[in-house]
Amino acid sequence: MATLVLLRHGESEWNAKGLFTGWVDVSLSAKGEEEARRGGRLLLDAGVRPDVVHTSLMTRAIQTANLALGSAGLLWLPVERSWRLNERHYGALQGKDKAQTREEFGDEQFKLWRRSYDTPPPPIADDDEFSQVGDPRYALLPAEVMPRTECLKDVVDRLLPYWYDRILPDLAAGRTVIVVAHGNSLRALVKHLDGIGDEEIAGLNIPTGIPLRYELDADFRPVRAGGEYLDPEAAKAAIEAVANQGR
Ligand SMILES: O=C(O)[C@@H](CO)OP(=O)(O)O
């Protein structure tokens, strides 16, 4: 049996403003910092002690990992970071207000862009102020791999190599793993873990800052579908709030 903990970063400055964020590298809000610290205390209270942390290359996930692990007394943990755990690239929607986008394009299109499995938003132009082309952290990424937009399916495709090559070996070695990432990169991982269908995944939302624990069997399949939030009541309300963004 292996233990895997998934943690979405705390509220970011752009979550608070209701903007599509994607690969734009915004920081946590003060509330998000507190959520991250609380996430660490939840780990401590539940007796979950990760041996290794995996994060994306994005500041909000790295800050969350540091704050959560700091409050759990685990700031020393070995860490591995990868762009493959980044948030879904939101294409030309990056920097746009969610409520205004919904008003301008209608509920159907808004839902498709936000939660459908295989409809990406229009690509972002390389000279857009919210493009990541030229960002030094992606300098080693081959040009043809650098996304200009992504749907959830694209995220599954770029995340799974990291799951199989980097995370599974840690779990197989008996390590408890914590993955600190993003709403949509974690939706992609949960879809894979729980075998959620392409239609059904539209209804799944991940709250900020609340650890989600999975016990995995010998085949690295969840013992209990959906895992277990370490604060189920808070998770319920927060999931609802994510689902209702843009309304
Ligand atoms: O803007 C984003 O990058 C994501 C996560 O914050 O938003 P959504 O939940 O709308 O996919």
The ligand as a MOL file (V3000), in Angstrom:
LIG
                    3D

  0  0  0     0  0            999 V3000
M  V30 BEGIN CTAB
M  V30 COUNTS 11 10 0 0 0
M  V30 BEGIN ATOM
M  V30 1 O -7.5070 30.0690 -14.1810 0
M  V30 2 C -6.9770 28.9450 -14.0560 0
M  V30 3 O -5.8160 28.6990 -14.4060 0
M  V30 4 C -7.7750 27.8100 -13.4560 0
M  V30 5 C -7.3880 27.5330 -12.0470 0
M  V30 6 O -7.3570 28.6640 -11.2370 0
M  V30 7 O -9.1270 28.1730 -13.4890 0
M  V30 8 P -10.3760 27.1920 -13.7770 0
M  V30 9 O -10.7760 26.5950 -12.4600 0
M  V30 10 O -11.4060 28.1410 -14.3130 0
M  V30 11 O -9.9700 26.1610 -14.7890 0
M  V30 END ATOM
M  V30 BEGIN BOND
M  V30 1 2 1 2
M  V30 2 1 2 3
M  V30 3 1 2 4
M  V30 4 1 4 5
M  V30 5 1 4 7
M  V30 6 1 5 6
M  V30 7 1 7 8
M  V30 8 2 8 9
M  V30 9 1 8 10
M  V30 10 1 8 11
M  V30 END BOND
M  V30 END CTAB
M  END
